[in-house]
Amino acid sequence: MHIDPLEKKWMYVIGFMTAVMIGSMAYAAIMLNMHPPSNVETIDPKTLHLSGEFAEDNLGATTNPDGSVTVRMVAARYSFYPQMIEVPADTDVKFRITSPDVLHGVHVPFTNMSTMVVPGYVSEVNTRFSREGEAQFLCNEYCGLGHDYMWSKLKVVPKG
Amino acid sequence: MYDKSKSVALANLWVAFAAFFVAIILGLYQVVNRSGLFPELESHELYFASVSTHGVLMGFVLTTFFIMGFGYYTATSTLKRPLWNKGLAWVAFLVALGGTVMAAIPLLAGKASILYTFYPPLVAHPTFYIGATLLVVGSWIWCLEMIMSTITWRRDNPGKVVPLAMYGTTANAIMWLWTSAGVAIEMLFQLIPWSLGLMDTIDPGLARTLFSWTLHAIVYFWLFPAYIAMYTVLPKLAGGRLFSDEMGRVAFIMLLVLSVPIGFHHLYMDPQQSAGFKFLHMLGTFGVAIPTLLTGFTVLASLEGAGRLRGGKGLFGWIAALNWKEPMVVAGMLALFMLIAGGWGGMINASYQMNTLIHNTQWVTGHFHLIFAGTTVIMYLALAYHLWPKLTGRRLASRGMAVLQLWLWTIGMLVLTLPWHVLGLLGQPRRISSTPYDSPLVEQWDPHELAMIVGGAILLFSALLFVLNLLMSHATRKLDDVSDDDWAVAVYPPMSVPKSMNGFVLWNGILAVWMIVAYGIPIVQLLILDAPGSMPWGY
């Protein structure tokens, strides 16, 4: 097989670029423990509202003994419930979200708070918010003709 | 003279471009509706029916029919013999066309407004799923035709090298059989029985996993003809030679092996797959950038050679010296430009961590329009200009209009997609029909919404010029002599190649093992997990 010397040099460049990109992601994954939300956990979408952690009374933000916050939300056509969430800044927040109907996605713009919400599964996102003020949860997966109206509010308040 | 199956090629190409033209009219309507600048036009029902139809026509109909038509031309013209079974080519055409019509009726009636990804538990009318499946079945017959044409040619020409264009076409046919298996399983075992009421519930997590199997490699199915044209048509029309035939083979083999087992990068944000498998698929996703980087080098090197033969001097002088009046050269350069821009955005999407910020935002729509509607479709358009005189026996109505059309296509695509990238960074979700959020964010979005209307209008005008040119070309002067043998010749044409680079047995074996690991294990895990199912939901 014939390979031009210039082509061979370019192959080294390709190898180097690919190694740098994969290496930086592997470093962030292994050393900084940065992974996309991958919580493989199931729930029955037909009964989740009746009892357990996603019953209406149990939704919203709760502060854990170690100071971290757990937020439980239901993504259902066409809002995120509860429709207003308040969390302290610079605090570990764990979101647990599920859907009783169709597929949804949730994203708070400019932050790492993003996950798909798939009926039958519980999504879990661990994050921290550093910027205080009001922000929005926007649904970012098509969920029906009212998809545009599916959003809710997030308020990040000073810690303490 | 052997039968060149020109009428079946032309029939496929016309269905492709008719779908393209309808879809682009819908595209302009969508940007106008979405901008929010014309409130009296806004309708959620119409918008989502339109965007579903636009996606199906562009992603499934334009591509599949174009690939089939170009494949028939490539097979007869490079192998210099009739198709393996030319009657079957018409069967493939009719099955695919019947499926398209069957899916189009519920789409246009607003009974299948579930977008071209048709994620359950949203449910469409069953004829939508059955029609879409028939379109895929038609394409499978085409795959058989391509593979058997190559196998019988090799049997009759022992030791000879399969021409590069046909080697690539066969690689694409094999890859598509692997690729389409995921969505076929989803259709046959989940969506069709469930939409007919034969099953009460299905697992949307499993459905998304099966769809992701098809969703990534399908874009390489679409891209393959563009790359084949860059390697085997463009260098010759530019007045030069192909820099390396062997590198073309390496790129095609890598695309075959690498593009299927990497679909989990579409599931990075999904709860039903674990981090380990997402990481594994990320590695392959960056691997599949390699054949594209090889292709960019080889094609640019071929063009540089052509430019220097035409008298171009200095580091960049060869670019100015290229034949900018030849549609294929213009399209090739513009396609590479959009590939570089879009490929850079794709690296962000593919990255295991950074994807979080832009996942399912308008950035993604910008990315795939730049790569698909930009790089891929502009090569389809240039190939049409190249093929029409060969298929009709008449000269092209206007080469000047063709060149203008390709420039307008690129300008329109940039005006459309650059604002979309910005909107995505500003947090705008994709797949919305309006922006009713009570947030200061919306004001930041407005200027970019205006730009995308301008882009959509330029693209519609460009598409109009394209279709007119083709239509007029059916009534021009007949050509005295139609050459079917103007495929590019390599600088060093290979007299023989290793067996592994003339066939696919080894590569199919490697891919089979990789697929068992990358998709087999996660699917078995989901079956064991047996998540509680979902009932069908309207929209």
Contacts between the chains, C-beta under 8 A, distances in Angstrom:
chain1	res1	chain2	res2	distance
A	1	B	246	5.2
A	1	B	497	7.2
A	1	B	498	6.8
A	1	B	501	7.6
A	2	B	244	7.3
A	2	B	246	6.2
A	2	B	492	5.5
A	2	B	494	7.7
A	3	B	244	7.5
A	3	B	246	7.2
A	3	B	247	7.6
A	4	B	243	7.1
A	4	B	244	6.4
A	4	B	301	8.0
A	6	B	301	7.5
A	7	B	243	7.7
A	7	B	244	6.4
A	7	B	247	6.4
A	7	B	297	6.6
A	7	B	298	7.5
A	7	B	301	7.7
A	10	B	293	7.8
A	10	B	294	7.8
A	10	B	297	4.9
A	11	B	294	7.6
A	14	B	290	5.7
A	14	B	293	4.8
A	14	B	294	7.1
A	17	B	293	7.8
A	18	B	286	5.5
A	18	B	287	7.3
A	18	B	289	6.7
A	18	B	290	6.6
A	21	B	286	5.8
A	21	B	347	6.9
A	21	B	351	7.5
A	22	B	282	7.7
A	22	B	283	6.3
A	22	B	286	5.3
A	25	B	282	6.5
A	25	B	351	6.0
A	25	B	352	4.6
A	25	B	353	6.3
A	26	B	279	8.0
A	28	B	352	7.5
A	28	B	353	5.3
A	29	B	275	7.8
A	29	B	279	6.3
A	29	B	352	6.1
A	29	B	353	7.4
A	34	B	352	8.0
A	34	B	353	5.0
A	35	B	275	4.3
A	35	B	278	7.6
A	35	B	279	7.8
A	35	B	352	7.5
A	36	B	268	4.3
A	36	B	269	5.8
A	36	B	275	7.0
A	36	B	278	6.1
A	36	B	352	6.7
A	36	B	353	7.5
A	36	B	355	7.1
A	36	B	356	6.4
A	37	B	269	6.3
A	37	B	271	6.5
A	38	B	270	7.9
A	38	B	271	7.2
A	38	B	273	6.4
A	38	B	274	5.2
A	38	B	275	4.1
A	38	B	278	6.2
A	39	B	271	5.5
A	40	B	271	6.9
A	40	B	272	6.2
A	40	B	273	7.1
A	40	B	274	5.4
A	40	B	529	7.1
A	41	B	271	7.2
A	42	B	529	6.2
A	42	B	530	8.0
A	42	B	531	4.2
A	42	B	532	6.4
A	43	B	532	7.0
A	44	B	532	3.8
A	45	B	532	6.5
A	45	B	534	5.8
A	46	B	532	7.0
A	46	B	535	7.5
A	101	B	121	7.4
A	101	B	537	5.7
A	102	B	121	5.3
A	102	B	122	5.4
A	102	B	534	7.8
A	102	B	537	5.0
A	103	B	119	5.2
A	103	B	120	7.9
A	103	B	121	7.4
A	103	B	122	7.4
A	103	B	204	6.1
A	103	B	208	7.9
A	105	B	269	7.1
A	105	B	359	7.6
A	105	B	360	5.0
A	105	B	429	7.5
A	107	B	359	7.0
A	107	B	360	6.8
A	107	B	361	7.1
A	107	B	427	7.0
A	107	B	429	6.9
A	109	B	426	7.0
A	109	B	427	2.4
A	109	B	441	6.4
A	110	B	357	7.7
A	110	B	427	6.2
A	112	B	356	5.0
A	112	B	357	7.0
A	114	B	269	6.0
A	114	B	356	5.0
A	114	B	357	7.5
A	114	B	359	5.4
A	114	B	360	7.9
A	115	B	269	5.3
A	115	B	271	6.9
A	116	B	267	7.9
A	116	B	269	4.6
A	116	B	270	4.8
A	116	B	271	6.7
A	116	B	360	7.9
A	117	B	271	7.5
A	118	B	204	5.4
A	118	B	205	5.1
A	118	B	208	6.8
A	118	B	270	6.2
A	118	B	271	5.7
A	118	B	272	5.8
A	119	B	121	6.2
A	119	B	204	5.6
A	119	B	534	4.7
A	120	B	203	6.0
A	120	B	204	6.2
A	120	B	205	5.9
A	120	B	272	7.8
A	120	B	531	4.0
A	120	B	532	5.4
A	120	B	533	6.8
A	120	B	534	6.1
A	121	B	205	5.7
A	121	B	271	4.2
A	121	B	272	5.1
A	121	B	531	6.2
A	122	B	271	6.5
A	123	B	271	4.1
A	124	B	271	7.2
A	136	B	437	6.1
A	136	B	439	5.2
A	136	B	441	7.2
A	138	B	427	6.9
A	138	B	429	5.1
A	138	B	437	6.7
A	139	B	429	6.8
A	140	B	359	7.4
A	140	B	360	3.8
A	140	B	361	6.6
A	140	B	429	3.7
A	140	B	430	6.7
A	140	B	431	7.5
A	141	B	119	7.5
A	141	B	360	6.0
A	141	B	431	7.1
A	142	B	48	7.4
A	142	B	114	7.8
A	142	B	115	5.4
A	142	B	119	7.7
A	142	B	122	7.8
A	142	B	431	4.3
A	143	B	122	7.5
A	144	B	122	6.9
A	144	B	537	7.6
A	144	B	538	7.6
A	144	B	539	4.2
A	145	B	44	4.4
A	145	B	45	6.2
A	145	B	48	6.1
A	145	B	113	7.4
A	145	B	539	5.7
A	146	B	44	7.2
A	147	B	431	6.9
A	147	B	432	6.3
A	147	B	433	7.6
A	148	B	44	7.2
A	148	B	432	4.7
A	148	B	433	5.6
A	148	B	434	4.9
A	148	B	435	7.1
A	148	B	436	5.6
A	149	B	436	5.9
A	151	B	437	5.3
